[in-house]
């Protein structure tokens, strides 16, 4: 029965291991265009499950600069509430800020965001800062710089409070305003969501604001912000490894059988400036129930669509979103050739859902990831990142993704993909070049591709397709 329901998934990601290259990046050369972000000199940057852009806009709303924040946990081999084990939650994980060398004259040619969104963000964040003033976005010198990588100090973070981030999301900065950063925290006792403040005037700290908890935060995994104080959050399992006795076998049963027990909820918060008597969570509603292993979530550029990764079905689910009520209506399911992890829409500053592109990262061979998680000597996990675009399919025959060394067509036939979608490979690796890809992002300002790795020893890589550099 399991094979009947999930036969293609079992064949593609468990029984058959694809012959992927050491490394491939679309439009470039892996060996010359892709560089490690972390090094053995900075071991704390290892095992980066998620990464998110921090967009800095000027007073007119034009995107001026884009920074990258990474959530990295080198202790993941001892503390992983999804895959196990649950040995030791010490020490804390870290957040890192990465800035790519760029030219300050480069800006995104996009439509400015609505003034209401900018004003709302400024109003809320100024209140929490208590200044009522803004700061100036740090200008990047015109000459190219070396990449800047710095560990963020978690200022005012509670003593004795664990920190093990999975999904992270950041609200953009407008005209120097600070930004809220949210991080799913798989802490010792239970999983919660931490809220921080990032200030463009001080790139060394993330100021702790509060810890957000709810009875239905059963297994939070990923976030998609709908405002500075609201978001969708996926819960990847109904049964977790934290359960006494049952946690040793029930969650893995839920995973293997692909049971549709997980869900995505929408959460609306009261602002941090609200009276102390106000509850932190104003509203919590389950909007997408009955999903097998809901993992990454991402909101489309125009806000009219939500994408959800279903890891155990090897599919990305697309939902139409009511922007007023946050209600979701199922639209399409697009199969991909691996177990999807995190997902990110490309060029969110465009505010155009019709031309949107979704970047999906994940794990082509699940047994290899399990071996890496178990710390088996010599184990590596393959990496695969694809883009899903809308419109007519790029190919007119039964072959697609023809540029990739190992085509997605080898695992997912052309006929299985809905007619309004195209799937193309952005990155591949057999695990030697880069292991356990969990998040992929494309930068519309620079053309760079960033990939973070769940157990990658260098944490993440940056690829500059067609622009080889030693930086």
N, C-alpha and C positions, 0 to 999 in steps of 0.2 A: 504493500500500500504506500509506503514511504517513497519507493522508487517511482511508483505511478504518479504521485503528486509532484515529486521533485526530481524526476529522472534526469532532466537536462542539467540541473544544478549539480547533482551528484557526479554526473559524467564530466562536466566542465571544470569543477573546482575541487573535486576530491579524488576521483579515479585517474584523471588525465592531467599531467603536468605539462603545460605549454613550453615549447622550446623558444624561450625569449632570449634576446641578445643581452650582452653585458649591460648595455645602455643604449637607448634610442630616444631622441627628442625631435619632434616634428619640425622640419625646416632648419635643422642644425646638426651639429656633430657632438655627440655626448662627451667624447674624450677632451675636446677643446672648449666646448661651450658651457659645460656643467661643472660647477664648483661646490665643494662642501661649505656649508655655513658654519657648522661646528667643527672642532678639531680635537685631537687627543689632549691638547693643552687646555681645553675648556670642557672637561668631561660632564659638567652639569647640563650641557645642552643636548645630551643624548636622549633618545626616545621621546620625540615630540609628536604627540598624538594629533594635535590640531594647530592651525595657524590662521590668523585673520588679518586683513588689511585695516590699518588705521588711516582713514582719508582726511586730509587737511585741506579745507576750502578757504578761499579768500572772502572778502566782504560781499562780493557780487555772487558768490555761490559757485565760482569756478574752481575745479579741483586743481590745486597747486602742487601737492606733494602726497606721496603715499608711503607709509611705513608698514612694516610687518611685525606682528607680535606672535611669538611662539610659546606654547605651553609644553614644557619638557619635564619628564620624570624619569631620571636614570634608575630609580628604585622600582621601576615597573615590574621587574622580574620577581620582586618580593611582595608587591601589592598591586593587584589588578582585579577589581571587583567584577569585571565582565568575564574574563578568561581564566582568572586565578593566576597564582595562588593568593591567599590572604595571610601571609606570614607576618609581615612587619610594616606598618605604615610610616615608619621613620626612615630617612629624614623627609622633610618637605620637598616638594617639587618647585620648579622655578618658572618665571615668565621672562622672556628675552625680547628685546626690541632691536630689530634689524633695519638699517637704513641703507638702501642701495645708492651707489654713486650716481648722480643725475645732474641735469642742467636745470637751474631754476627757471629758465625761459620756457621749458616744456610744460604745457598745460593741456588738459583734456578738452577737446572741442565737443562739448556736450551741453545739453540744456541745463540751466541752473535749476536746483531743486526748488520746490515751492517755498515762498517766503514764510508761510505758516510753519513749515517744518523747521526752518532755521530759527525762527523766533521762539518756537516751543522748546527747542533744545537749549537755546541761550538762556531762556527764562528759568528753566528747571535747574540747569547746572550752575548758574550764577547764585541761585538761592543756596545750594548746598555749599558752594565756596564761601558764601557770606560776604562777598566783596561788591557784587553788582557791577564789576568791571570785567573787561576782556583783556586778553594778552595778545601780543603779535606773534603770528606764526613765524617760526625760525626760518629764514630764507636760506636756501642752499646756494653756496657759491657757484659762480658760472663755470669755473673749471671743474673737471671731474675729480671726485674724491675717492678715497678708498672706502670700502663698505664699513659701516659702523655697527658694531654688535655690542650691546650692553645688557647686563642683567638688571632687571627692575627690582628695586627694593620694595617690599610689600609693607609700606608705611602704615603704622597703627594696627597691623594685623594681630589678632588676639593671641596671647601667649598660650601655648598648649593646643592650639587649633591646627589640625592637619591641613595640608594643601596638596591635592592630587588632581590637577585639572584634566578634563577631557575637552568637551566642546567649549570654545571661547568665541565671543562676538563683541564688536566695538561699534558704538554709535559715532558717526563722523563728527569732526570738529568744523565749525563755521566761524570765520573771522577771529581765530584765536581762542574760542571757547574750549573749555575742557570737555572730555568725552567720557561717557560711562563705558566701562569694560565689564562684561559678565563672564564668569567662568564656572562651568559645572565642576564641582569638587567632590570626588569620591573619597570622602573622609572616613575616619576610623569607624564611627558609630553608624552613620548613614550618609547618603548622598544629598548634598545641598547645592545651592547656587550662590557664589560670592559676587558682590558688586564692588567695583573699584572705580577710581577717578584717575584719568590720564590727563596731564596738563602739557600742552605743547611747549610751555615755557620751562619745563623741568622734565627732561627726558630720562631721568634716572629713577623715578619712583612711580609706583601705582598705589594710590592712597586707598586704603580699605574703608568702605562705607558701611556695609552690613552683610549679614548672612541671611539668605532667603530659604525658607523651608515650608513644606506643605505635606499633609498626609498622602497626597497622590504623587509626590516626588518619590516614586518607587525605585526607578532606575534611570534617572535623567542621563542623557548622553550628549545631545547637541542642541544648539540654540539658533533661532532666527529672529532678529529684532524687528518689531513692527513700529516702535517708537522708542524714545529714550527710557520709557518706563513700562514697556510691554514686550512680550516675545512669545514665539512658539517654542516648545521644548519637547523633544522626543524622549520616550521611556522605552528602552530597548528590550526589556523583559518584564513579565509579570512576576516571575519567581527569580530570586537572586541568590547569589552565593552566600549572602549574609544569613540566610535562613538556617536555624539550628538543625543539624542532621540532614534535612532535606536539601540544603544548599549544595551538598556534594554531588547530587545526581539529578534533581528536578530541573535546574536551569539548563543543563546540557541536554536534557531530554527535550525541553522546549525548543532549543536551538536546532538539534538534529532533525526533529520532526517538522520543523518549520511551522510551529503552531502560531496562529494569528492572535496572539494575546497581548502584544505591545500596542502602544498608542502614542499619539501626538496631541498635546494640550496647548491651549493659549492661556497665558498668564498676564494679568494686568496688575500693576503695582501702584500703591500710593507713593508719591514722591518722598524721598528721604527727608524733605523739609516739612512733611506733614506732622501734626501734633503727635506726641508720644503715644497717645491713646488709640491712634489709628492703626488698624492691622497692616502689616507689610503687604500682604496680598489682598487686593481689592476684589479680584475675580479670577477663578480658575475653572476652565471649561474644557472638556475633552472634545476635540474637533475632528480627529481622524482615528477612530478605534479599529481594532481587529486587524493589525498589521503584523506580519511575521518579522520580528527583529527590526523594528524601526530604528535607524541609525542617524545618519546625517540629515539635516533639514536646511533648506535655503529659500529665501524669499526673492522673487523675481525683481528685476530692475524697476518695474512700474508698480509693484506690489499687488498685482492681480492674480498671482499664481504662487503656489508653494510646492516645492519638490521635496520628496521624502525618499531616502534610500532604504530599501528593504533588503537587508544583508543576506538572509537565508533563501531568498527567492531570486537573487541576482537580477533585481529590477529596480528601476527608479520610478516612483509613482508621482504623477502630476495631478495637482488639485487646483481648481479654480477657487479664488479667494474673494469673498465679499469684503471690501475694504472698510465698510462701515461696521459690520458685525463680527468680522474675523471668521465667519462660517466657511467651511470648506466643502467643495463638491468634487468628487472624483472625476478625473478627465481621461487620463491615459496611463498605461504602464509600458515602459520601454525596457526591454531586456538588454543586459550588457554581459560581457564575457568573463566577469569575475564577481566576487563578493564585494559590493560597494560599501565603503566606509563613510567618509565625509564628502560633502558636495558643496560647491560654491558657484553662484552665477558670475559670469564674466561681465566686466564693465557695468557694475550696478549704477554708476553715475549717469548712464544713458537714459534711465527712466523709460525704457522702451521694451515692453514685453514681447512684441511681435518679432523682434530681431534678437531675442535673448539667446545666450549660449550657457549651458550648464557644464561645469567641469566636475567630473566624477573620478574619485580615486579609490583604489581598493586592492583586494588580495586575490590573485589568480589561482593560488593553490592553498586551500585552508589547512591541510595537514602540516605543511611547512611552517605556517604561522604558529600552529600549536606547538611545534617542536622548538621554535624560537622562544615562545612564551615559557616553555618548560626549561629553557636554558640548555638545550642539548648541544654538545660540542660540535662546532662546524655548521650548525643549522643556519640557513638564511631564508628569508621570505621574499618571494617575487613581488614585483611592483608593476602596476598598470594604471594609467590615467587616460581617460577618454573625454571628448567633448560631445555633448548632445545639442544639436541645433534644430531649429524649426524650419519649415518650408519643405519643398519637394526634396526627395532624396538626391544626394550628389551623384549617384550612379544611375545609369539607365538600364543596367542589366542586373544579373544576380550576384555580382561581385561588388563589394564596397570595402572601404578602408584599405585600399590596395597599396598605399605608401608604407604602411607599417611592416617591419621585418616579420612579425607574426600577426596576421590580420585578424581582427575581431570576427570577420566572416568565417574563420575556421571553426568558431565555437557557436556563434549566433547567426543563423542563416538570414539572408536578406529579407525573406518573406515573413520573418518573425517580428521585424521592426515596423511599428505603425507607419503608415504612408507619409505622415507629416513630420517625420523626424529623421535626422542623419546622425550616425555615430562614427566618430573618427578618433584614432589613437593620437594622443599628444606625447605620451611617454611610456616606455617599457624598460624593465630590467629583470634579469634573472636572479637578482638579489646580490650579485657580486658588485655591480655598479651602485645600486641603491636598494635597500631592503625595506620591506613592509610598508609600502606607501599607504598613508592614511588620509592625507589632505593634498589636493592640488589646486593651485591658484594661478590665474593669468593676469598680468598687470597691463592695463590698457595704456598706461603712460610710457612704460619702458619696453613692452613686449616680452618681459621676462616671464618665465614659468618657475614657480616655487613648489616644492614637494616636501612634505614632512613625513617622517616615518615612525610608526608606532614603536618599533624597537631599533630604529636606525642608530648606529653608534655615533654618527655625525649629526644626528638630530634632523637635519633638513639640508636640501641642496637648492641652489639657484641655477637655472639654465638661461643663457642669453642666446637664443637660436640665431645662428648666422653672425654673431658678434663676438668672436673668440677674444678672450681676455685672460690675463694672468691674475686679475684682481680676485 
